[in-house]
Structures are given as structure tokens and as C-alpha cells.
Amino acid sequence: MHTEKSVTHFLGVNFSNISEDDAISVISGLSQSESFNYIVTPNVDHVVMLHDGKSDDVTACFRGAYESAALRLCDSRILQLLAKIRGIELEVVTGSDLTARLFEHGLLDGKAVAIIGGDQAMVPELMKRFPRVSLVQHIPPMGVLKNHQAIEDIEAFVVQHLCDYVIFAIGAPQSEIIARQCFEAGRAKGVAICVGASLEFILGRKARAPVWVQSVRSEWLFRMLCEPRRLWRRYLLTGPKIFRIVWKSR
């Protein structure tokens, strides 16, 4: 059960310090709600963005999205290690594990699920693997945060279908900011989960790091080696900023 006692403050984020089982229980309950809520999964990249120091609207909206989220689940074993060095215990509940469990353990069977993002082949592939899940999809254009109409279209789609679950797969900070807009509009229901490449892992389009690689906190290295052109900047230039943030937060 998610309570105030299970919230742990670290690096400016109020982490929901709960197990994966408890997270699933909370999310399942929220999916049946007549109001709309959403879940975020902070990783190193997110925390760096939150501490960017920029005063632009996107950064401010991203911070606001984190504040309004129903759960903030630690998605990084690096963050977990940095917290442990500071004497703070953090549970890791990754967005990829959470999404996989919902689909592969039948927790979405008979449920209505909306996917925001992906490509036209994604839903047919998911339906082939998970025929008991009722899926709808909206594919927004690139640069959605700079497109006011595109944001409104997403919110209208979520309201129109009123699904039990909404999976935002358009990356950070887009997913979180638009999920918060749906929350504040107050017209939708159910629960949204902001994830990255989780659906692509489920479909085998991208390789997930082996368990032993995850256990030694090297999933970031595995992913970078799999997609060096796309991810080198994130992991070699942006990611290391987390050490300065930890140092300054002493």
C-alpha cells in the first residue's frame, strides 16, 4: 500500500519507496478509478533534467508533472546505489519490468488499454501476442510539445476512449507533461504509465540487458552499446551530471 511513510526524498524527488508487488496493487486500483492518475519512473536522465537549472516552460512543466504524479518509482539502479551511499534505501521498480508484468502476467486481460506513441505495426504485434487485451493507439507527430494542437489531440483521444490504462511511450519529458495535462483537465479516467522503450522490449524489437548485467548496474552500458548513435550523448555527456547533483545535495 502506498502511504506517506513510503515516500523517500532524494535529489529533489519524492520517490514512492514501495515494492513492485505494491506498485502493481496501487496501479490496479487506480485503473478502476473514475478519476485520472499517472505514474512516472524517474531515472538518471530524468533527475538531471529536473535539476537542469533552466527557467523555460518545458523544465517547469516537467517538474510540475513529477509533483502531481500518483507514484514516482525509481527506474535506476545507479540512483539506488547513489542513494545507498548516502544512507538511503530505495526500491527499484523499473518501467520496463512493470510494463512487462502487466502484459505478460495477464493483468491487462479484459482491460481497455490506450497506447500513445509507437508506430503502426506496434498494436497488431501486441494484439497477436496478447489477444485478450483491448488496444487502441494514437500516434502523435514528432516535436509534440511544440505543437499545441497535437497535445490537445492526445488529451481528446484519452477522453474519448476512457481506457483503464494509458501507456505513454513518447519519451521524457513529453509523456510526463502530457499525462499531467490529462490529469489537470479532469475529463479522463483510469491510470497512465509513462514508459520509454518498454513496449519495444516486450516485442523483442530491442534487447533488454541480461539479468546479470542489470545486477551489476550496467544496463546503461548495454543499451549504449546496442544503440551507440542514439544513446552515447545521454550516457556519456548528460548522465555523468548526476554525480555533480549528488555532490551539491550533500
C-alpha positions in Angstrom: 0.0 0.0 0.0 1.3 3.5 -0.9 1.4 5.8 2.1 3.2 8.9 3.2 5.6 6.7 5.1 6.6 5.0 1.9 7.8 8.3 0.3 11.5 8.8 0.4 13.0 12.2 -0.6 16.2 12.0 -2.7 17.7 14.6 -5.1 14.6 16.6 -5.1 12.3 13.7 -6.0 9.7 12.2 -3.6 10.3 8.6 -4.6 7.5 6.1 -3.9 9.6 3.6 -2.0 7.5 0.5 -2.5 7.9 -2.9 -3.9 6.9 -4.0 -7.4 4.0 -6.0 -5.9 2.7 -3.0 -4.0 3.2 -0.8 -7.1 1.1 -3.2 -9.2 -1.6 -3.2 -6.5 -1.7 0.6 -6.4 -1.8 0.8 -10.2 -4.5 -1.8 -10.5 -6.6 0.2 -8.0 -6.1 3.4 -9.9 -7.1 1.8 -13.2 -10.6 1.3 -11.8 -10.9 4.9 -10.7 -13.3 7.3 -12.3 -10.6 10.0 -12.0 -7.4 10.0 -13.9 -3.9 9.5 -12.4 -0.5 8.8 -13.8 2.8 7.1 -12.8 6.3 8.3 -13.6 9.5 6.2 -13.5 12.5 8.5 -12.6 15.9 7.5 -13.9 19.2 9.4 -14.0 18.3 11.2 -17.2 15.1 12.5 -15.6 16.8 13.6 -12.4 19.4 15.5 -14.4 16.6 17.2 -16.4 14.8 18.2 -13.2 18.0 19.8 -11.9 18.8 21.5 -15.3 18.5 25.0 -13.8 16.7 26.2 -16.9 13.7 28.5 -16.4 12.0 27.5 -19.6 8.4 26.3 -19.7 9.3 22.7 -20.5 11.5 22.2 -17.5 8.9 23.9 -15.2 6.2 21.7 -16.6 8.3 18.6 -16.2 8.9 19.4 -12.5 5.2 20.0 -12.1 4.4 16.7 -13.7 6.6 14.9 -11.2 4.9 16.7 -8.3 1.4 15.7 -9.5 2.2 12.0 -10.2 0.5 9.4 -8.2 3.7 7.3 -8.0 7.3 8.1 -8.7 9.0 4.7 -9.0 12.8 4.5 -9.1 13.8 3.2 -12.5 17.6 3.3 -12.0 20.0 1.0 -10.1 22.6 3.8 -10.4 20.2 6.1 -8.4 19.7 3.3 -6.0 23.4 3.0 -5.5 23.9 6.7 -5.1 21.1 6.8 -2.5 22.7 3.9 -0.6 26.0 5.7 -0.4 24.0 8.5 1.3 22.5 6.0 3.7 19.1 6.0 1.9 17.4 2.7 0.8 15.5 2.9 -2.4 13.4 0.2 -4.0 13.9 -0.2 -7.8 10.8 -0.8 -9.9 11.6 -0.2 -13.5 9.1 0.9 -16.1 10.2 -2.0 -18.3 9.6 -4.6 -15.6 6.3 -3.1 -14.7 5.0 -2.9 -18.2 6.2 -6.5 -19.0 4.5 -7.8 -15.8 1.2 -6.1 -16.7 1.1 -7.6 -20.2 2.8 -11.0 -19.7 1.2 -12.0 -16.4 -2.3 -11.4 -17.8 -3.0 -8.4 -15.6 -4.3 -6.5 -18.6 -6.5 -9.3 -19.9 -10.0 -8.0 -20.5 -8.8 -4.4 -19.9 -9.0 -1.5 -22.3 -5.5 -0.1 -22.9 -4.6 3.0 -24.9 -1.1 3.4 -26.3 0.2 6.9 -27.0 3.2 6.6 -29.4 4.9 3.8 -31.2 4.3 3.0 -34.9 1.5 1.5 -36.9 2.9 -2.0 -36.6 3.1 -2.0 -32.8 -0.6 -2.6 -31.9 -1.0 -5.5 -34.4 2.1 -7.1 -33.0 0.9 -6.6 -29.4 -2.6 -8.0 -30.3 -1.0 -11.1 -31.8 0.9 -11.8 -28.5 -1.8 -10.6 -26.1 -5.2 -11.2 -27.8 -7.1 -10.7 -24.6 -6.1 -7.1 -24.2 -8.3 -4.5 -25.9 -5.9 -2.0 -27.5 -6.3 1.4 -29.2 -3.5 3.7 -30.3 -2.8 7.3 -31.0 0.5 8.2 -32.8 1.3 11.9 -32.3 3.7 13.8 -34.6 7.3 14.5 -33.7 8.0 17.5 -31.6 4.7 17.2 -29.8 5.5 19.7 -27.0 5.8 22.5 -29.6 2.5 21.6 -31.2 -0.4 22.8 -29.1 -3.0 21.1 -31.3 -1.1 17.7 -31.1 -1.2 17.9 -27.3 -5.0 18.7 -27.4 -5.5 15.7 -29.8 -3.8 13.4 -27.3 -6.0 14.6 -24.4 -9.1 14.3 -26.6 -8.1 10.7 -27.6 -7.6 9.7 -23.9 -11.0 11.2 -23.0 -12.8 9.7 -26.0 -11.7 6.1 -25.2 -11.7 6.3 -21.4 -9.4 3.2 -21.1 -8.5 1.5 -17.9 -4.8 2.0 -18.7 -2.9 4.5 -20.9 0.7 3.8 -21.8 2.6 6.9 -22.8 5.5 5.8 -25.0 6.7 9.1 -26.4 9.7 9.7 -24.2 10.5 12.1 -21.5 9.6 14.8 -20.8 6.8 14.6 -23.3 5.0 11.7 -21.7 5.0 13.1 -18.2 4.0 16.6 -19.2 1.1 15.5 -21.4 -0.1 12.9 -18.8 -0.2 15.8 -16.3 -2.3 17.8 -18.7 -4.8 15.0 -19.0 -4.8 14.8 -15.2 -5.4 18.5 -14.7 -8.1 18.6 -17.4 -10.1 16.2 -15.2 -12.1 14.6 -18.1 -10.4 11.2 -18.3 -10.3 8.1 -16.0 -8.0 5.2 -15.2 -4.3 5.3 -14.9 -1.4 6.2 -17.2 2.1 4.9 -17.1 5.0 6.9 -18.6 7.5 4.5 -20.1 10.3 4.6 -22.5 11.2 1.7 -24.7 9.3 -0.8 -22.6 6.9 -1.9 -25.4 9.8 -2.4 -27.8 11.5 -4.7 -25.2 8.3 -6.7 -24.9 8.0 -7.2 -28.6 11.7 -8.1 -29.0 12.5 -5.1 -31.1 15.2 -4.0 -28.7 17.2 -6.3 -26.4 16.9 -5.9 -22.7 20.1 -6.2 -20.7 20.6 -9.7 -19.2 19.7 -10.0 -15.5 23.4 -10.3 -14.5 24.2 -7.1 -16.4 21.3 -5.4 -14.5 22.5 -6.8 -11.2 25.9 -5.1 -11.6 24.2 -1.8 -12.6 25.5 -1.8 -16.1 22.2 -1.8 -18.1 23.1 1.7 -19.3 26.3 0.4 -20.9 24.5 -2.5 -22.5 21.9 -0.1 -24.0 24.5 2.3 -25.2 26.5 -0.5 -26.9 23.2 -1.6 -28.6 22.3 1.9 -29.8 25.5 3.9 -29.7 24.5 6.6 -32.2 21.2 7.4 -30.3 22.3 7.0 -26.7 26.0 7.9 -26.5 25.3 11.5 -25.6 22.7 10.6 -23.0 25.0 8.2 -21.1 28.4 9.8 -21.7 27.6 13.5 -21.5 24.2 14.0 -19.8 24.2 11.1 -17.3 27.5 11.9 -15.5 26.0 15.2 -14.4 24.2 13.2 -11.7 27.4 13.0 -9.7 27.7 16.8 -9.5 24.0 16.9 -8.5 24.6 14.4 -5.7 27.7 16.2 -4.5 25.8 19.6 -4.4 23.0 18.0 -2.5 25.1 16.9 0.5 
